[in-house]
Amino acid sequence: MTVNQVIVRKSSGGNVNIETPEGLYRLSTEDIRNILFYGHRVPVMRDGGDADSGAVIYGRRPGFNGARRIIFSTAARTFSIADISFVSVVKGKWAAASMVAEPQGMLDYVL
């Protein structure tokens, strides 16, 4: 894993973990439902009790016909993954997938 990617992996307990160089972030099934079905921004807490108030995850569609992306943003960096890849990990079809870092300012132009 590099500083330009994070790994999304499903745990044996049914949660989805986002593995970053700074630590592990866990998404519950309720968090996943809020992201995928309702499009809500979900604040994410890092394991170990450290609250990273700047970390959120949400879904976004770039443009009218663009493919939906899942965005994970921390205070330091923003990462994205195609919706279909995220869903494949959530459903257990894939063991893991990587989210890649977005260039600074790139998401400012996404509708």
C-alpha positions as CSV (number, residue, x, y, z in Angstrom):
1,M,0.0,0.0,0.0
2,T,1.3,3.4,-0.9
3,V,0.3,6.9,0.2
4,N,-1.7,7.2,-3.1
5,Q,-3.9,4.2,-2.4
6,V,-6.0,2.7,0.4
7,I,-7.5,-0.8,0.5
8,V,-11.2,-1.7,0.9
9,R,-11.7,-5.1,2.4
10,K,-14.6,-7.0,3.9
11,S,-14.1,-8.4,7.3
12,S,-15.3,-11.8,8.5
13,G,-17.8,-10.1,10.7
14,G,-19.6,-8.4,7.8
15,N,-18.1,-4.9,8.2
16,V,-16.1,-3.3,5.5
17,N,-12.6,-2.0,6.5
18,I,-10.7,0.8,4.8
19,E,-7.0,0.2,5.4
20,T,-4.8,3.3,5.2
21,P,-1.2,4.1,6.2
22,E,-2.6,6.0,9.2
23,G,-4.8,3.2,10.5
24,L,-7.9,1.2,9.9
25,Y,-11.4,2.7,9.4
26,R,-14.5,0.4,9.8
27,L,-17.8,0.8,8.1
28,S,-20.9,-0.9,9.5
29,T,-23.7,-2.3,7.4
30,E,-25.7,0.7,8.4
31,D,-23.0,3.0,7.2
32,I,-22.8,1.1,3.9
33,R,-26.6,1.3,3.5
34,N,-26.5,5.1,4.1
35,I,-23.8,5.6,1.5
36,L,-25.2,3.3,-1.3
37,F,-28.9,3.7,-1.0
38,Y,-29.4,7.2,0.4
39,G,-26.2,9.0,-0.7
40,H,-25.5,10.3,2.8
41,R,-22.1,11.5,4.0
42,V,-21.0,9.2,6.7
43,P,-18.4,10.3,9.3
44,V,-15.8,7.5,9.8
45,M,-13.8,6.8,13.0
46,R,-10.3,5.3,13.0
47,D,-9.7,2.2,15.1
48,G,-8.0,2.8,18.4
49,G,-10.5,5.4,19.6
50,D,-8.9,8.3,17.7
51,A,-11.6,10.4,16.2
52,D,-10.6,11.8,12.9
53,S,-13.2,14.5,12.5
54,G,-12.2,15.2,8.9
55,A,-12.8,11.6,7.6
56,V,-16.0,11.0,5.7
57,I,-17.2,8.6,3.0
58,Y,-20.0,9.3,0.5
59,G,-21.2,8.5,-3.1
60,R,-21.0,11.0,-5.9
61,R,-21.9,11.0,-9.6
62,P,-19.6,13.1,-11.9
63,G,-21.8,14.7,-14.5
64,F,-25.2,13.6,-15.9
65,N,-24.2,10.2,-17.3
66,G,-21.0,9.5,-15.4
67,A,-20.4,6.4,-13.3
68,R,-21.0,6.8,-9.6
69,R,-17.9,6.9,-7.4
70,I,-17.4,6.3,-3.7
71,I,-15.3,9.1,-2.2
72,F,-13.3,8.6,1.1
73,S,-11.9,11.8,2.4
74,T,-9.5,12.4,5.3
75,A,-8.0,15.6,6.5
76,A,-4.8,14.8,4.5
77,R,-6.1,13.1,1.3
78,T,-9.1,12.2,-0.8
79,F,-9.5,8.8,-2.4
80,S,-12.1,7.3,-4.8
81,I,-13.3,4.0,-6.2
82,A,-15.9,3.0,-8.8
83,D,-19.2,2.2,-7.2
84,I,-19.3,-1.2,-8.8
85,S,-15.9,-2.1,-7.3
86,F,-17.0,-1.0,-3.8
87,V,-20.3,-3.0,-4.1
88,S,-18.3,-6.1,-5.3
89,V,-16.3,-6.0,-2.0
90,V,-19.4,-5.3,0.1
91,K,-21.1,-8.4,-1.5
92,G,-18.1,-10.6,-1.0
93,K,-17.5,-11.1,-4.7
94,W,-14.0,-9.5,-4.4
95,A,-11.6,-10.0,-1.5
96,A,-10.4,-6.4,-1.7
97,A,-10.2,-3.4,-4.0
98,S,-8.0,-0.3,-3.9
99,M,-9.1,3.3,-3.7
100,V,-6.8,5.7,-5.5
101,A,-5.9,9.2,-4.5
102,E,-7.5,12.0,-6.3
103,P,-5.4,14.9,-7.6
104,Q,-5.7,18.0,-5.4
105,G,-8.7,20.0,-6.4
106,M,-10.0,17.4,-8.9
107,L,-13.3,16.8,-6.9
108,D,-14.1,20.5,-6.9
109,Y,-15.4,20.1,-10.4
110,V,-17.5,16.9,-9.8
111,L,-21.2,17.6,-9.6
